[in-house]
Amino acid sequence: MRRYLPRPLLPSSTTFIQRVPRHMRCISTPSGKDEPGTTASLNPRWLSDVKARIGKCINFGLRTEQTQEACLILEEIAKDWRHLLAGSEGFLTDKNRIGLFRQEVVWGEMVLAPPATNIGSTAANGLPRFWYLLALDVTTSKQPLTCVTGHVNNVVYNRYAESARVNWGLNYGALDPANKKQWLELMTPRSIGLILRSIKTDYKFPMKYPDRVTVLHKLRNMPEADTDHFILDVLILSELHQRPAARCIEDIVVYDYKAARKSPLKPFMVDKFRETFELQEQAKSIYGNRVTELLKRTRELEKVSWDRVDAVEDMGPANA
């Protein structure tokens, strides 16, 4: 028999301290409200709402041309859902801008608890049952290997965000080849670097294995010449459910490791970040307009199907 004792599960409100220069902290807490800058004027559930509304129209009964319109709407959503959902909020969805793209959610990232039939409330060594998972060798035991599985551990969402932020920064090396070395060093403690001062995470729904995540970052404000800190909004998308699994707010400090103090961004970095911010605003306008148009088309479909004055539901042939 083999036993594995994973790390204890921590409550979502636990505060984590990260050792960084000048006692800067990394804080992870759930939020009960959407923060300014992380949401658009659109209903955040517009995508799932459109699918449900189209489904209602189809179930009610559509004529041939109406069915074709419903198919076109669903086809556009299926093809471009990620661009429409994230782009309408100002996130850049080109592959050379994405921090993590369809990253696989692995089974071990979930909250795990042993089966009640296998383990009592307290282990033989006195540890509480939620501190460990008992794994049994199928060649030597008849007890089942199945266990009760929960959602992805809250701490893992922060790992997704931080891993994606590093890739987000490294992407600038490819976007600005002339300064590639300095962009790559931005994520190291060699000279000018970025330090995570705090992170706030708002969990949207309990994501589970199997799934994949796409993680996107965007600048909240237009950088200035003397910018020595900035805010990044983070969107963690569930590919399976096609909706946000979590949102984060990262407070980033620009730090000069050689001088051991805060430092403004270098001029070429300010220029690139300003360019990025302008692209974000363009994306918000372009994809926001596309979403608005999809909503209008969906409403028109409703008005000619179940939501018209003389609407009668299609119950199928009488002899069916």
Secondary structure, 3 states (H helix, E strand, C coil): CCCECCCCCCCCCCCCCCCCHHHCCCCCCECCCCCCCCCCCCCCCHHHHHHHHHHHHHHHCCCHHHHHHHHHHHHHHHHHHHHHHHHCCCCCCCCCCCCEEEEEECHHHEEEECCCCCCCCECCCCCEHHHCECCCCCCCCCCCCCCEEEEECHHHHHHHHHHHHHHHHHHHHHHCHHHHHHHHHCCCCCCEEEEEEEEEEEECCCCCCCEEEEEEEEECCCCCCCCCEEEEEEEEEECCCCEEEEEEEEEEEEEECCCCEECCCCHHHHHHHHHHHHHHHHHHHHHHHHHHHHHHHHHHHHHCCCCCCCCCCCCCCCCC
